[in-house]
Amino acid sequence: MGMFQLGRHKRSSVLSALLSLSLFFTQGSSLVWAADSGTGTSDTEAVQAQTVSPDGSDAALDPEDLYHENEWNFVEDSMDISGGIPDNVIGRLARIREKGKLVVCTEPYFVPQEFIDPDLSGQERYAGADMELARLIASRMGVELEIVPLDFTEVLSSIGSGKYDLAISALSYTPGRASSMELSKGYHYTSEGAAVGLIIREDDAGLFRELADLSGKNIAAQSGSLQELLAAENITDYSQFVRLPSIQDVYDQVSEGSADAAAVDIESARLYIQSNPDCGLTLMDGITFNLEPQFEGDRIAGPKDDLELMYFVNGVIDEVLASGQYETWFAEASERAADLGL
């Protein structure tokens, strides 16, 4: 039996209890969780709140009525972005305006949200729905955009340290991430909800029908991902647990036989299989790790306590949700990725 330790994510007993998830089969039902709010107002948050209100005015309101996180410690509210970055902002949002550049990090190997288009060059080669969202945010700010490609674990650590302005990389909410970085409201939701499954080789579909069949096998997941966390919570009897830097490495490990099964985002895995019909992979039938609504949706991350910046980001998200623009980008990116065989 393999013993799993979640290396980069320090989990308290409360977090461990919160993320102790049940495995649901197709006919299963969802659990309802309760959690402590853990909200509070930081010194930075109070200063920001006294400086500029979400509608761009100088209203003298109580700080807790302005910039704040919700009970899950991510940011749901937004500011008026119709005039670009307000004149009276402070902190990182003011610095972005002063330098005239927004720096966004991503792991460009998660189709169709982010990928590299080999037919393009420079910054334009970073393609996908998330990259279009990054370009729109920079446009609404009235600044240039610089996209920085990183491994996924570097995306998380660099935002946690404040090295870059934003991370746009199909990020899911987890309590651990919310404690070390600011997270936006969700901007992309799937029909599956927040669903994670297991990918296996087609030839093994008759062998692996339930979790018990994976006993003593090799399991893989992308390092630092929500899928890694869920696999660790629900699969404890394995030979090896392999953590890999990119989702493509995860697919390759299973396809090549180095891993027997891997935890994956169901929507992304289905698109990969459709685009690569000869990959020899399939989703393990009827097994889904279901999450509660606060885990649903892809989110943008920023440095902790830069709430003002996240309010601006949410203003752009409001725009794309109202117009349906993100889903248009998603469909176009899916088609382009399929043409490229990604």
C-alpha positions as CSV (number, residue, x, y, z in Angstrom):
1,M,0.0,0.0,0.0
2,G,1.3,3.4,-0.9
3,M,1.4,6.2,1.7
4,F,0.5,9.6,0.2
5,Q,1.7,12.9,1.4
6,L,0.5,16.1,-0.4
7,G,3.9,17.8,-0.7
8,R,3.2,21.5,-1.6
9,H,-0.2,21.7,0.1
10,K,0.0,21.7,3.9
11,R,-3.4,20.5,5.1
12,S,-4.8,21.1,8.5
13,S,-7.2,18.6,10.1
14,V,-10.0,20.9,9.2
15,L,-9.0,20.9,5.5
16,S,-8.5,17.2,5.6
17,A,-12.0,16.8,7.0
18,L,-13.5,19.2,4.4
19,L,-11.9,17.4,1.5
20,S,-12.6,13.9,2.7
21,L,-14.8,13.2,-0.3
22,S,-17.0,10.3,-1.1
23,L,-16.8,8.4,-4.4
24,F,-20.1,8.6,-6.3
25,F,-21.2,6.2,-9.0
26,T,-23.6,7.2,-11.7
27,Q,-26.6,6.5,-9.6
28,G,-25.1,8.1,-6.5
29,S,-26.2,11.3,-4.8
30,S,-24.3,14.3,-3.6
31,L,-23.3,15.1,-0.1
32,V,-23.9,18.5,1.6
33,W,-21.0,20.1,3.5
34,A,-20.9,22.8,6.0
35,A,-17.8,24.8,6.7
36,D,-16.6,27.7,8.9
37,S,-16.3,31.0,7.0
38,G,-12.8,31.9,8.1
39,T,-13.3,35.4,6.6
40,G,-11.6,38.5,7.9
41,T,-10.4,41.9,6.8
42,S,-6.7,42.4,6.4
43,D,-4.8,45.7,6.9
44,T,-4.3,45.9,3.1
45,E,-7.9,45.3,2.5
46,A,-8.9,48.1,4.9
47,V,-6.6,50.6,3.2
48,Q,-7.9,49.6,-0.2
49,A,-11.5,49.9,0.9
50,Q,-11.0,53.4,2.3
51,T,-9.4,54.5,-1.0
52,V,-11.8,53.5,-3.8
53,S,-15.2,51.9,-3.9
54,P,-16.2,49.3,-6.4
55,D,-18.2,51.8,-8.5
56,G,-15.1,54.0,-8.9
57,S,-16.2,56.7,-6.5
58,D,-14.5,57.9,-3.3
59,A,-17.4,56.9,-1.1
60,A,-16.5,56.8,2.6
61,L,-17.9,53.4,3.4
62,D,-17.0,50.9,6.0
63,P,-14.1,48.7,4.7
64,E,-16.1,45.5,5.3
65,D,-18.8,46.9,2.9
66,L,-16.3,47.2,0.1
67,Y,-13.4,44.8,-0.7
68,H,-13.9,41.4,0.9
69,E,-13.8,37.7,0.3
70,N,-16.9,35.5,0.8
71,E,-17.2,32.7,3.3
72,W,-15.1,30.4,1.1
73,N,-12.3,33.0,1.0
74,F,-12.6,33.8,-2.7
75,V,-13.9,37.1,-4.3
76,E,-17.4,37.2,-5.7
77,D,-18.0,41.0,-6.1
78,S,-16.8,43.3,-8.8
79,M,-16.1,47.0,-9.6
80,D,-17.3,49.2,-12.5
81,I,-14.7,48.7,-15.2
82,S,-16.4,50.9,-17.9
83,G,-13.8,53.6,-17.6
84,G,-10.8,51.3,-17.3
85,I,-8.6,51.3,-14.1
86,P,-10.0,54.0,-11.8
87,D,-7.8,57.0,-11.1
88,N,-7.8,56.5,-7.3
89,V,-6.7,52.9,-7.0
90,I,-3.7,51.9,-5.0
91,G,-1.5,48.8,-4.7
92,R,-0.9,46.4,-7.6
93,L,-3.7,47.7,-9.8
94,A,-2.1,51.2,-9.6
95,R,1.3,49.7,-10.4
96,I,-0.1,47.9,-13.4
97,R,-1.5,51.2,-14.8
98,E,1.8,53.0,-14.1
99,K,4.0,50.4,-15.9
100,G,1.4,50.0,-18.6
101,K,1.7,46.2,-18.5
102,L,-0.3,43.2,-17.1
103,V,1.9,40.1,-16.5
104,V,-0.1,36.8,-16.5
105,C,1.4,33.4,-15.9
106,T,0.0,30.2,-17.3
107,E,0.8,26.5,-17.9
108,P,0.1,26.5,-21.7
109,Y,-0.7,22.7,-22.0
110,F,-4.3,22.5,-20.9
111,V,-6.5,22.3,-24.1
112,P,-8.6,24.2,-25.0
113,Q,-8.1,26.8,-22.2
114,E,-4.4,27.3,-22.9
115,F,-2.1,25.8,-25.5
116,I,0.7,26.8,-27.9
117,D,-0.3,27.3,-31.5
118,P,2.8,26.3,-33.6
119,D,1.6,28.3,-36.5
120,L,1.9,31.6,-34.6
121,S,4.9,33.4,-33.0
122,G,5.7,35.6,-30.1
123,Q,2.9,36.3,-27.6
124,E,0.3,35.3,-30.1
125,R,1.4,31.7,-30.0
126,Y,-0.3,31.4,-26.6
127,A,-3.8,30.4,-27.7
128,G,-7.0,29.2,-26.0
129,A,-10.0,30.6,-24.3
130,D,-8.1,31.6,-21.1
131,M,-5.5,33.5,-23.2
132,E,-8.3,35.4,-24.9
133,L,-9.7,36.3,-21.5
134,A,-6.3,37.5,-20.4
135,R,-6.1,39.7,-23.5
136,L,-9.6,41.1,-22.7
137,I,-8.6,41.9,-19.1
138,A,-5.5,43.8,-20.4
139,S,-7.6,45.6,-23.0
140,R,-10.1,46.8,-20.4
141,M,-7.2,48.0,-18.2
142,G,-5.8,49.9,-21.1
143,V,-2.4,48.2,-20.8
144,E,-0.2,45.7,-22.7
145,L,-0.2,42.0,-21.9
146,E,2.7,39.8,-21.2
147,I,2.1,36.0,-20.9
148,V,4.7,34.0,-19.1
149,P,4.6,30.2,-19.6
150,L,5.4,28.0,-16.5
151,D,5.0,24.5,-15.1
152,F,1.8,24.3,-13.2
153,T,3.4,24.1,-9.8
154,E,5.4,27.2,-10.7
155,V,2.2,29.0,-11.6
156,L,0.8,28.4,-8.1
157,S,4.0,29.2,-6.2
158,S,4.8,32.4,-8.2
159,I,1.3,33.8,-7.6
160,G,1.5,32.9,-4.0
161,S,4.8,34.8,-3.7
162,G,3.4,37.8,-5.7
163,K,5.9,37.5,-8.6
164,Y,3.2,37.9,-11.3
165,D,0.0,39.9,-11.4
166,L,-2.4,37.1,-12.3
167,A,-2.5,33.4,-13.0
168,I,-5.0,32.3,-15.7
169,S,-4.6,28.6,-16.1
170,A,-8.0,26.9,-15.7
171,L,-7.6,27.0,-11.9
172,S,-10.1,25.4,-9.6
173,Y,-10.9,26.6,-6.1
174,T,-9.5,24.7,-3.2
175,P,-9.3,25.9,0.5
176,G,-5.5,25.7,0.3
177,R,-5.3,28.0,-2.7
178,A,-7.8,30.4,-1.2
179,S,-5.6,30.7,1.9
180,S,-2.5,31.7,-0.1
181,M,-3.8,33.7,-3.1
182,E,-6.9,35.6,-4.1
183,L,-9.3,33.8,-6.4
184,S,-11.9,35.3,-8.6
185,K,-15.5,34.3,-9.2
186,G,-15.9,31.4,-11.7
187,Y,-15.9,32.2,-15.4
188,H,-16.3,28.8,-17.0
189,Y,-18.6,26.0,-15.8
190,T,-19.1,22.6,-17.3
191,S,-22.3,20.5,-17.6
192,E,-20.4,18.0,-15.4
193,G,-20.1,20.5,-12.6
194,A,-16.8,20.2,-10.7
195,A,-16.2,16.6,-11.8
196,V,-13.0,14.6,-11.7
197,G,-12.7,11.1,-13.1
198,L,-10.1,8.5,-13.9
199,I,-8.6,7.8,-17.3
200,I,-7.3,4.4,-18.2
201,R,-6.2,2.5,-21.3
202,E,-9.0,1.2,-23.5
203,D,-7.5,-2.3,-23.3
204,D,-7.9,-2.2,-19.5
205,A,-11.6,-1.2,-19.5
206,G,-12.7,-4.7,-18.7
207,L,-10.2,-5.0,-15.8
208,F,-10.8,-1.7,-14.0
209,R,-14.5,-1.4,-13.2
210,E,-14.2,0.0,-9.6
211,L,-11.6,1.5,-7.3
212,A,-10.8,-1.8,-5.7
213,D,-9.5,-3.0,-9.1
214,L,-6.8,-0.4,-8.9
215,S,-5.3,-1.9,-5.8
216,G,-1.5,-2.2,-6.1
217,K,-1.5,-0.3,-9.4
218,N,0.3,2.9,-10.4
219,I,-1.7,6.1,-10.2
220,A,-0.8,9.5,-11.8
221,A,-2.0,13.1,-11.5
222,Q,-0.8,16.6,-12.4
223,S,1.2,17.9,-9.5
224,G,-0.5,20.7,-7.5
225,S,-3.9,20.1,-9.2
226,L,-7.3,19.5,-7.7
227,Q,-7.2,16.2,-9.4
228,E,-4.1,15.2,-7.4
229,L,-5.8,16.1,-4.2
230,L,-8.9,14.1,-5.0
231,A,-7.0,11.1,-6.1
232,A,-5.0,11.2,-2.8
233,E,-8.2,11.4,-0.8
234,N,-10.0,8.6,-2.5
235,I,-7.3,6.1,-3.7
236,T,-5.0,4.9,-0.9
237,D,-4.0,1.4,-2.0
238,Y,-1.6,1.8,-4.8
239,S,2.0,0.8,-5.8
240,Q,3.1,4.2,-6.8
241,F,1.6,7.7,-6.9
242,V,3.2,9.7,-9.7
243,R,3.0,13.5,-9.8
244,L,3.7,15.0,-13.2
245,P,4.3,18.6,-14.2
246,S,1.7,18.8,-17.1
247,I,-1.5,17.2,-18.1
248,Q,0.0,16.0,-21.3
249,D,2.6,14.0,-19.3
250,V,-0.3,12.5,-17.4
251,Y,-2.0,11.3,-20.6
252,D,1.4,10.0,-21.9
253,Q,2.2,8.0,-18.7
254,V,-1.1,6.1,-18.9
255,S,-1.0,5.6,-22.7
256,E,2.6,4.3,-22.5
257,G,1.8,2.0,-19.6
258,S,3.9,3.7,-16.9
259,A,0.7,4.5,-15.0
260,D,-2.4,2.4,-14.9
261,A,-4.9,5.2,-14.2
262,A,-4.8,8.9,-13.7
263,A,-7.1,11.5,-12.1
264,V,-8.2,14.0,-14.7
265,D,-10.8,16.8,-15.3
266,I,-13.6,14.9,-17.1
267,E,-14.4,17.7,-19.7
268,S,-10.7,18.2,-20.6
269,A,-10.1,14.4,-20.9
270,R,-13.1,13.9,-23.2
271,L,-11.9,16.7,-25.5
272,Y,-8.4,15.1,-25.5
273,I,-9.7,11.7,-26.4
274,Q,-11.9,13.2,-29.2
275,S,-9.0,15.1,-30.6
276,N,-6.7,12.1,-30.3
277,P,-8.8,9.0,-31.3
278,D,-5.7,6.8,-31.6
279,C,-4.4,7.6,-28.1
280,G,-5.9,4.4,-26.7
281,L,-7.4,6.0,-23.6
282,T,-10.8,6.1,-22.1
283,L,-12.5,7.3,-19.0
284,M,-13.2,4.7,-16.3
285,D,-16.9,4.1,-16.7
286,G,-19.3,5.3,-14.0
287,I,-16.7,6.7,-11.5
288,T,-16.8,10.4,-10.7
289,F,-15.5,12.4,-7.8
290,N,-18.2,15.0,-7.3
291,L,-17.6,18.3,-5.5
292,E,-19.8,20.9,-3.9
293,P,-20.8,24.1,-5.8
294,Q,-18.0,26.3,-4.3
295,F,-15.5,24.1,-6.1
296,E,-17.2,24.6,-9.5
297,G,-15.9,26.9,-12.2
298,D,-12.4,27.9,-13.5
299,R,-11.0,30.9,-11.6
300,I,-8.3,33.6,-12.0
301,A,-5.7,33.9,-9.2
302,G,-3.9,36.9,-7.9
303,P,-1.5,37.7,-5.0
304,K,-3.1,37.5,-1.6
305,D,-4.8,40.7,-0.3
306,D,-4.8,42.3,-3.7
307,L,-8.6,42.5,-3.5
308,E,-8.9,45.6,-5.5
309,L,-7.3,43.9,-8.5
310,M,-9.6,40.9,-8.2
311,Y,-12.6,43.2,-8.1
312,F,-11.5,44.6,-11.5
313,V,-10.9,41.1,-12.8
314,N,-14.4,40.1,-11.7
315,G,-15.8,43.1,-13.6
316,V,-14.4,41.6,-16.8
317,I,-15.7,38.2,-15.9
318,D,-19.2,39.7,-15.4
319,E,-18.8,41.0,-19.0
320,V,-17.9,37.7,-20.6
321,L,-20.5,35.8,-18.6
322,A,-23.3,38.2,-19.7
323,S,-22.3,38.1,-23.3
324,G,-21.4,34.4,-23.5
325,Q,-18.1,35.4,-25.1
326,Y,-16.0,32.8,-23.1
327,E,-18.0,29.9,-24.4
328,T,-17.5,31.2,-28.0
329,W,-13.7,31.3,-27.3
330,F,-13.9,27.8,-25.8
331,A,-15.6,26.4,-28.9
332,E,-13.2,28.1,-31.3
333,A,-10.2,27.0,-29.3
334,S,-11.5,23.4,-29.1
335,E,-11.8,23.3,-32.9
336,R,-8.3,24.8,-33.4
337,A,-6.8,22.3,-31.0
338,A,-8.5,19.4,-32.7
339,D,-7.0,20.6,-36.0
340,L,-3.6,20.6,-34.4
341,G,-4.2,17.2,-32.9
342,L,-3.7,18.5,-29.4
